[in-house]
Amino acid sequence: MLPVAEAGGVRVYCPDGGWLSFFNSPYPAHRSMTAIDLYPGLEYGEVTPSPIEGRLIAVRRVRAPRGRLFRDAGYDVLTLYESAENPGVVVKMLHIEPIIEVGEAIDIGEELGHLLRSGYFDFWTSPHIHIEMRRPMDPMRARGGYQFRRLIEVEAGDPPEELRGRVIEAKPEYILLRLRGHKMGLAARVGGRPVILDGGIPHYGWLGLHASGEIINGLVELCGMEIGRVERRFGNCALTHFEGAGFMVDGQPIGLSLYISTGEASLKLVPRRPGTLDVGVGEELRIEFSRERDQ
């Protein structure tokens, strides 16, 4: 387990080889850097390790919308934990059904609960845990959490001249590409300096940017194309609205789902509907910029 982020004096840990994202979501907390999503690399229903040290203090099963183009669990679960690092902070988690009881303590890496496929997800969303750090008097709202600070160091490397990769996973819901020569994610440039992209484009409409040092204001360029301008900075992270058009593979419109990887870099291709991208594991794919926004 790797320490990847901190808020309110509480650290969050991600399994080695997993993904994390601060900005790849349509929900408001992911525009203010007050939430983080951890992708442990497991399937729905599997038991995930705990990303924090604390004590379970509340479990609430909540209503969720019906899944669009997929079968959801029929509900979601919100859990609250008293942090062992800072008892004055409540850790809020979503999308996990705990296997421990209220009042039990949990350590980092211990088995915590089953990953749920929530109706709040899109059909391409991979199993993950949503985490916020909250004040004890305001633990459940969708807004108002402590702002996160990224702890994991990023290695952006030289941004690619074109978007190309090998298919390592092919599902009806998405295609996963391995990006050769990249360690942690898809690299772009801000003011000529390399950054790693984090977000869903064009469908969510914004992007997070991650750098090894403080990010400066400037244009965001991907493969020589201008896709935005830094609008809000969070030290070594920043936010921009996506100003490009879209992307295509073999003439079909797709979206790109982007994360920070703690292992090898990968890129998720999102079709308009499940099953419309007919490719197989091992194929080499080239992603092209489209002239018009398709999603």
C-alpha positions as CSV (number, residue, x, y, z in Angstrom):
1,M,0.0,0.0,0.0
2,L,1.4,3.4,-1.1
3,P,0.6,6.8,0.5
4,V,-0.9,8.8,-2.3
5,A,-2.8,11.7,-0.8
6,E,-3.5,13.6,2.5
7,A,-6.3,15.9,3.7
8,G,-7.0,17.1,7.2
9,G,-3.9,15.4,8.6
10,V,-5.1,12.0,7.3
11,R,-3.3,10.0,4.7
12,V,-4.9,7.8,2.0
13,Y,-3.2,4.6,0.7
14,C,-3.6,2.9,-2.7
15,P,-2.6,-0.7,-3.5
16,D,0.6,-0.9,-5.5
17,G,-0.4,-1.4,-9.1
18,G,-3.7,0.4,-8.6
19,W,-5.0,3.7,-10.0
20,L,-6.1,6.9,-8.4
21,S,-7.9,10.0,-9.6
22,F,-8.9,13.4,-8.2
23,F,-10.7,14.7,-11.3
24,N,-12.1,11.8,-13.3
25,S,-15.8,12.2,-12.3
26,P,-18.8,14.5,-13.0
27,Y,-19.4,15.3,-9.3
28,P,-18.5,18.7,-7.8
29,A,-16.0,17.5,-5.2
30,H,-13.8,16.3,-8.1
31,R,-13.5,19.9,-9.3
32,S,-12.4,21.3,-6.0
33,M,-9.9,18.5,-5.1
34,T,-11.9,17.6,-2.0
35,A,-12.4,13.9,-3.1
36,I,-10.2,11.1,-4.4
37,D,-11.2,7.9,-6.1
38,L,-9.0,4.8,-5.6
39,Y,-9.1,1.9,-8.1
40,P,-7.6,-1.2,-6.4
41,G,-7.5,-3.3,-9.6
42,L,-10.2,-5.7,-8.4
43,E,-13.5,-6.8,-9.8
44,Y,-17.0,-5.8,-8.6
45,G,-17.9,-7.9,-5.5
46,E,-14.3,-8.6,-4.5
47,V,-13.0,-7.5,-1.1
48,T,-10.8,-4.4,-1.2
49,P,-8.1,-3.5,1.3
50,S,-8.6,-0.5,3.6
51,P,-7.0,2.8,2.4
52,I,-7.0,4.3,5.9
53,E,-6.5,3.4,9.5
54,G,-9.5,4.1,11.7
55,R,-12.7,2.8,13.3
56,L,-16.0,2.3,11.5
57,I,-18.6,4.6,13.1
58,A,-21.6,4.5,10.7
59,V,-23.0,2.6,7.8
60,R,-25.9,3.9,5.7
61,R,-27.4,2.2,2.7
62,V,-28.6,4.9,0.3
63,R,-30.7,5.0,-2.8
64,A,-29.0,5.2,-6.2
65,P,-30.3,5.8,-9.7
66,R,-30.6,2.8,-12.0
67,G,-27.5,2.1,-14.1
68,R,-27.5,3.4,-17.6
69,L,-26.7,0.5,-20.0
70,F,-25.5,-1.8,-17.1
71,R,-26.9,-3.7,-14.2
72,D,-26.1,-2.0,-10.9
73,A,-26.2,-3.3,-7.3
74,G,-29.6,-1.7,-6.7
75,Y,-28.2,0.6,-3.9
76,D,-25.1,2.3,-2.7
77,V,-23.4,2.4,0.7
78,L,-22.0,5.4,2.6
79,T,-19.6,4.6,5.4
80,L,-18.0,6.9,8.0
81,Y,-14.8,6.2,9.9
82,E,-13.1,8.0,12.8
83,S,-9.5,8.5,11.7
84,A,-6.7,7.0,13.9
85,E,-4.3,9.6,12.5
86,N,-6.6,12.5,13.4
87,P,-9.7,11.7,15.5
88,G,-11.0,15.1,14.7
89,V,-11.6,14.1,11.1
90,V,-14.3,11.7,9.8
91,V,-13.4,9.7,6.7
92,K,-16.3,9.4,4.3
93,M,-16.4,6.5,1.8
94,L,-18.8,5.4,-0.9
95,H,-19.2,2.4,-3.2
96,I,-18.0,-0.2,-0.6
97,E,-20.1,-2.6,1.6
98,P,-18.0,-3.2,4.7
99,I,-17.4,-6.7,6.1
100,I,-16.5,-5.2,9.5
101,E,-19.0,-4.1,12.1
102,V,-19.7,-0.6,13.5
103,G,-17.2,0.0,16.3
104,E,-14.5,-2.2,14.8
105,A,-11.0,-0.8,14.0
106,I,-9.3,-1.3,10.7
107,D,-5.7,-1.0,9.7
108,I,-4.2,0.0,6.3
109,G,-4.3,-2.9,3.9
110,E,-6.7,-5.1,6.0
111,E,-9.8,-6.4,4.3
112,L,-12.5,-3.8,4.4
113,G,-15.5,-4.6,2.2
114,H,-17.0,-5.6,-1.1
115,L,-16.8,-3.2,-4.1
116,L,-20.2,-2.2,-5.3
117,R,-21.3,-1.3,-8.9
118,S,-23.3,1.8,-8.1
119,G,-26.0,3.4,-10.3
120,Y,-24.1,6.6,-9.9
121,F,-21.5,5.2,-12.2
122,D,-21.2,5.3,-16.0
123,F,-21.1,2.0,-17.8
124,W,-17.4,2.2,-18.3
125,T,-16.6,3.0,-14.6
126,S,-14.1,0.5,-13.0
127,P,-14.6,-0.6,-9.3
128,H,-13.3,2.0,-7.0
129,I,-13.7,3.7,-3.6
130,H,-14.7,7.4,-3.3
131,I,-13.1,9.1,-0.3
132,E,-13.5,12.5,1.4
133,M,-12.2,13.9,4.7
134,R,-14.9,15.7,6.7
135,R,-15.5,17.6,9.8
136,P,-17.4,15.6,12.5
137,M,-20.4,18.0,12.4
138,D,-20.7,17.8,8.6
139,P,-19.8,14.3,7.5
140,M,-22.2,13.4,4.7
141,R,-22.8,16.4,2.3
142,A,-21.5,16.3,-1.2
143,R,-19.6,19.5,-0.7
144,G,-17.4,21.0,2.1
145,G,-14.7,18.4,2.7
146,Y,-11.0,19.1,3.3
147,Q,-8.9,19.8,0.2
148,F,-6.5,17.0,-0.7
149,R,-2.8,17.3,-1.2
150,R,-1.2,14.8,-3.6
151,L,1.6,12.8,-2.0
152,I,2.6,10.4,-4.7
153,E,5.4,11.8,-6.9
154,V,4.6,11.8,-10.6
155,E,7.0,11.1,-13.5
156,A,5.5,12.6,-16.6
157,G,8.3,12.0,-19.0
158,D,8.3,13.3,-22.6
159,P,4.7,13.7,-23.9
160,P,3.9,11.6,-27.0
161,E,3.7,13.0,-30.5
162,E,0.7,10.7,-31.2
163,L,-1.8,8.7,-29.2
164,R,-0.9,5.0,-29.7
165,G,-0.9,1.9,-27.6
166,R,-1.4,-1.9,-27.3
167,V,-4.7,-3.3,-26.1
168,I,-4.2,-5.1,-22.8
169,E,-7.9,-5.5,-21.9
170,A,-10.9,-5.6,-24.2
171,K,-14.5,-5.4,-22.7
172,P,-17.7,-4.3,-24.2
173,E,-17.7,-1.3,-21.8
174,Y,-14.2,-0.1,-22.5
175,I,-10.8,-0.8,-24.1
176,L,-7.6,-0.5,-22.0
177,L,-4.4,0.5,-23.8
178,R,-0.8,0.2,-22.5
179,L,1.1,3.3,-23.2
180,R,4.7,2.5,-24.2
181,G,7.4,4.6,-22.6
182,H,5.1,6.1,-19.9
183,K,5.1,5.1,-16.3
184,M,2.2,6.7,-14.6
185,G,-0.3,8.2,-17.2
186,L,-0.9,10.1,-20.4
187,A,1.5,13.0,-20.5
188,A,0.9,16.5,-22.0
189,R,2.5,19.9,-21.7
190,V,1.6,23.1,-19.8
191,G,3.7,26.1,-20.8
192,G,6.2,23.6,-22.3
193,R,6.5,21.6,-19.1
194,P,5.3,17.9,-18.9
195,V,2.2,17.0,-16.8
196,I,0.1,13.9,-16.4
197,L,-3.6,14.2,-17.3
198,D,-6.4,13.0,-15.0
199,G,-10.0,13.2,-16.1
200,G,-12.7,12.1,-18.7
201,I,-12.7,13.9,-22.0
202,P,-14.7,15.0,-23.8
203,H,-17.6,13.6,-21.8
204,Y,-16.9,15.3,-18.4
205,G,-15.6,18.5,-19.9
206,W,-12.6,19.1,-17.6
207,L,-9.1,17.8,-16.9
208,G,-6.8,17.5,-13.9
209,L,-3.1,18.2,-14.4
210,H,-0.3,16.7,-12.2
211,A,3.3,17.8,-12.2
212,S,6.4,17.1,-10.1
213,G,6.5,20.7,-9.0
214,E,4.2,23.7,-8.8
215,I,2.1,24.1,-12.0
216,I,2.2,27.5,-13.6
217,N,-0.5,29.2,-15.7
218,G,-0.4,28.4,-19.4
219,L,-1.9,26.5,-22.3
220,V,-2.4,22.8,-22.1
221,E,-1.2,20.9,-25.2
222,L,-1.7,17.2,-26.1
223,C,0.2,15.9,-29.1
224,G,0.7,19.5,-30.2
225,M,-3.0,20.3,-30.0
226,E,-4.3,23.0,-27.6
227,I,-6.9,21.4,-25.3
228,G,-7.3,24.0,-22.6
229,R,-5.7,26.6,-20.3
230,V,-4.9,26.3,-16.6
231,E,-7.8,27.8,-14.7
232,R,-7.3,26.7,-11.1
233,R,-4.2,25.6,-9.3
234,F,-3.7,23.3,-6.3
235,G,0.1,23.5,-6.0
236,N,1.4,20.5,-7.9
237,C,-2.0,19.9,-9.4
238,A,-4.4,22.1,-11.5
239,L,-7.7,22.1,-13.3
240,T,-8.7,23.1,-16.8
241,H,-11.8,22.9,-18.9
242,F,-11.4,20.7,-21.9
243,E,-11.5,22.9,-25.1
244,G,-10.8,20.2,-27.7
245,A,-13.3,18.5,-29.9
246,G,-13.1,14.7,-29.5
247,F,-11.3,11.5,-30.4
248,M,-11.8,8.6,-32.8
249,V,-10.6,5.1,-33.3
250,D,-11.2,3.5,-36.7
251,G,-13.7,6.2,-37.5
252,Q,-15.7,5.7,-34.3
253,P,-16.1,8.4,-31.7
254,I,-14.6,7.6,-28.3
255,G,-13.9,9.2,-25.0
256,L,-10.7,9.0,-23.0
257,S,-10.7,8.1,-19.3
258,L,-7.4,9.1,-17.7
259,Y,-5.9,8.3,-14.3
260,I,-2.6,8.2,-12.3
261,S,-1.3,4.7,-12.2
262,T,1.0,3.4,-9.5
263,G,2.3,0.9,-12.0
264,E,2.6,1.0,-15.8
265,A,0.7,3.7,-17.6
266,S,-2.6,2.8,-19.3
267,L,-5.4,4.7,-21.1
268,K,-9.1,3.7,-21.1
269,L,-11.1,4.1,-24.4
270,V,-14.8,4.7,-23.9
271,P,-17.3,3.8,-26.7
272,R,-20.6,5.5,-27.2
273,R,-22.3,2.3,-26.2
274,P,-21.1,-1.0,-24.9
275,G,-19.8,-3.4,-27.6
276,T,-19.3,-0.9,-30.4
277,L,-15.5,-1.1,-30.3
278,D,-14.6,-4.4,-31.9
279,V,-10.9,-4.9,-31.0
280,G,-8.9,-7.7,-29.4
281,V,-6.1,-8.0,-26.8
282,G,-2.7,-7.4,-28.4
283,E,-3.9,-5.1,-31.2
284,E,-2.1,-1.8,-31.7
285,L,-4.5,1.2,-31.9
286,R,-4.0,4.8,-32.9
287,I,-6.3,7.5,-31.5
288,E,-7.0,10.4,-33.7
289,F,-8.4,13.9,-32.9
290,S,-11.8,14.5,-34.3
291,R,-13.0,17.9,-35.7
292,E,-16.3,18.0,-33.8
293,R,-17.2,17.0,-30.3
294,D,-19.0,13.7,-30.4
295,Q,-19.8,13.0,-26.7
